[in-house]
Amino acid sequence: MSEPGDERTPPATQADLDDDAPPITLTPNQAKRANATARGMLIATGATIAVVLPVYFLNPTYTAETYRRDIDVETVARQAAGDAGYLPAAPALPDDWSSNYARWVTGRSDGVDFWEVGFLTADTGFIQLTQTDDANPTWVAQRIGDAQVSGTRTIGGLEWELLDSPDGDTVLRSDVDGATVILNGEASLTEFDTMGGAVVEDIRQNAVEEAERLASDGA
């Protein structure tokens, strides 16, 4: 206990010690090295930005417009007809629709060959057309996947099975003049109606032309 009049010096705080610490002084070589390191970091950062920015601007966000290739589906269908044994569907669609791929798929382990076309709609939706005359229940189940039946829809005068996929896609399936047709993708039902109607019309027209050709050959 301190006596009256005893004025003891309070203990030094960390701030006092810091104030009393001598200033840090860099030697010329140390300062040079520090500046060189800072410049190197700035140069490296600038170089990275210079590399990344052109790549970013040359690779825009992937949208339906990005994949718009406008494949000539009718030409590819005629090329595939020899392997298919029939003329695959090349539906006549509005001018503001386009196709980004069309192919005849063969050589699969399930033994089912099929025609597959991807279409981009006017509203940037996407619908895939699959057509085969050699479908079986296993193949259909594989193509439909986890989609569950939610109802039916009449398109082109035919009843189509309507299914909803867990990923949000719509699936429509029907039989058109002996061919199994599956439409799937992300688009409005109105756009599916447009696609389905055009596919039905084209398959039926192809069947008529094929019948006329066979009749002409047999005459």
URBELPE-V753196 format. One record per residue. N is the residue number from 1. RES is the residue in three letters. PHI is phi in degrees with one decimal (NA if undefined). Layout:
# URBELPE-V753196
N/RES/PHI  N/RES/PHI
This chain:
# URBELPE-V753196
1/MET/NA  2/SER/-79.9  3/GLU/-81.1  4/PRO/-57.7  5/GLY/86.5  6/ASP/-84.5  7/GLU/-103.2  8/ARG/-83.8  9/THR/-74.1  10/PRO/-65.6  11/PRO/-62.4  12/ALA/-69.3  13/THR/-88.9  14/GLN/-63.5  15/ALA/-63.8  16/ASP/-63.7  17/LEU/-63.6  18/ASP/-66.2  19/ASP/-66.6  20/ASP/-83.9  21/ALA/-68.2  22/PRO/-66.8  23/PRO/-65.2  24/ILE/-81.4  25/THR/-118.6  26/LEU/-87.9  27/THR/-72.6  28/PRO/-53.3  29/ASN/-67.3  30/GLN/-64.7  31/ALA/-62.3  32/LYS/-63.7  33/ARG/-65.8  34/ALA/-63.2  35/ASN/-64.3  36/ALA/-64.6  37/THR/-63.9  38/ALA/-63.2  39/ARG/-64.0  40/GLY/-62.4  41/MET/-65.3  42/LEU/-64.2  43/ILE/-65.0  44/ALA/-62.7  45/THR/-64.1  46/GLY/-63.0  47/ALA/-64.9  48/THR/-63.4  49/ILE/-62.0  50/ALA/-63.1  51/VAL/-81.1  52/VAL/-73.9  53/LEU/-59.5  54/PRO/-60.0  55/VAL/-63.0  56/TYR/-62.3  57/PHE/-74.9  58/LEU/-84.2  59/ASN/-124.6  60/PRO/-69.1  61/THR/-56.9  62/TYR/-76.1  63/THR/-126.9  64/ALA/-57.3  65/GLU/-63.9  66/THR/-59.9  67/TYR/-93.9  68/ARG/-73.1  69/ARG/-110.5  70/ASP/60.5  71/ILE/-68.2  72/ASP/-82.6  73/VAL/-63.8  74/GLU/-61.1  75/THR/-65.7  76/VAL/-65.1  77/ALA/-62.3  78/ARG/-67.0  79/GLN/-66.9  80/ALA/-83.4  81/ALA/-58.4  82/GLY/-61.9  83/ASP/-76.1  84/ALA/-74.7  85/GLY/85.8  86/TYR/-157.2  87/LEU/-87.1  88/PRO/-64.0  89/ALA/-68.2  90/ALA/-132.2  91/PRO/-60.9  92/ALA/-82.4  93/LEU/-117.7  94/PRO/-54.5  95/ASP/-61.2  96/ASP/-89.5  97/TRP/-97.0  98/SER/-151.6  99/SER/-118.4  100/ASN/-108.1  101/TYR/-166.9  102/ALA/-152.6  103/ARG/-156.4  104/TRP/-97.9  105/VAL/-100.0  106/THR/-142.5  107/GLY/78.5  108/ARG/-81.0  109/SER/-65.1  110/ASP/-80.3  111/GLY/78.0  112/VAL/-101.7  113/ASP/-91.9  114/PHE/-153.6  115/TRP/-98.1  116/GLU/-137.5  117/VAL/-136.6  118/GLY/-106.2  119/PHE/-122.0  120/LEU/-105.1  121/THR/-85.0  122/ALA/-64.0  123/ASP/-98.0  124/THR/61.4  125/GLY/-83.3  126/PHE/-138.8  127/ILE/-133.9  128/GLN/-102.2  129/LEU/-103.4  130/THR/-126.5  131/GLN/-136.8  132/THR/-153.2  133/ASP/-107.1  134/ASP/-130.9  135/ALA/-72.9  136/ASN/-139.0  137/PRO/-55.3  138/THR/-65.3  139/TRP/-63.3  140/VAL/-60.8  141/ALA/-62.2  142/GLN/-66.8  143/ARG/-69.9  144/ILE/-78.3  145/GLY/68.9  146/ASP/-89.7  147/ALA/-63.7  148/GLN/-111.3  149/VAL/-64.3  150/SER/-121.8  151/GLY/157.1  152/THR/-132.9  153/ARG/-148.5  154/THR/-92.9  155/ILE/-137.1  156/GLY/62.2  157/GLY/79.9  158/LEU/-118.1  159/GLU/-88.9  160/TRP/-111.6  161/GLU/-79.5  162/LEU/-102.2  163/LEU/-130.1  164/ASP/-115.3  165/SER/-93.2  166/PRO/-58.1  167/ASP/-84.4  168/GLY/98.0  169/ASP/-72.8  170/THR/-101.4  171/VAL/-128.3  172/LEU/-127.3  173/ARG/-135.8  174/SER/-157.0  175/ASP/-110.5  176/VAL/-123.4  177/ASP/48.7  178/GLY/89.2  179/ALA/-104.9  180/THR/-88.1  181/VAL/-122.6  182/ILE/-125.0  183/LEU/-114.0  184/ASN/-148.3  185/GLY/152.6  186/GLU/-117.7  187/ALA/-160.2  188/SER/-74.9  189/LEU/-62.9  190/THR/-62.1  191/GLU/-70.0  192/PHE/-63.8  193/ASP/-61.1  194/THR/-60.8  195/MET/-64.2  196/GLY/-59.2  197/GLY/-61.7  198/ALA/-67.8  199/VAL/-67.2  200/VAL/-58.3  201/GLU/-61.1  202/ASP/-70.5  203/ILE/-63.1  204/ARG/-66.4  205/GLN/-65.2  206/ASN/-63.0  207/ALA/-65.8  208/VAL/-64.2  209/GLU/-63.9  210/GLU/-67.6  211/ALA/-64.4  212/GLU/-64.9  213/ARG/-65.3  214/LEU/-65.3  215/ALA/-64.5  216/SER/-67.5  217/ASP/-67.8  218/GLY/-85.2  219/ALA/-74.3
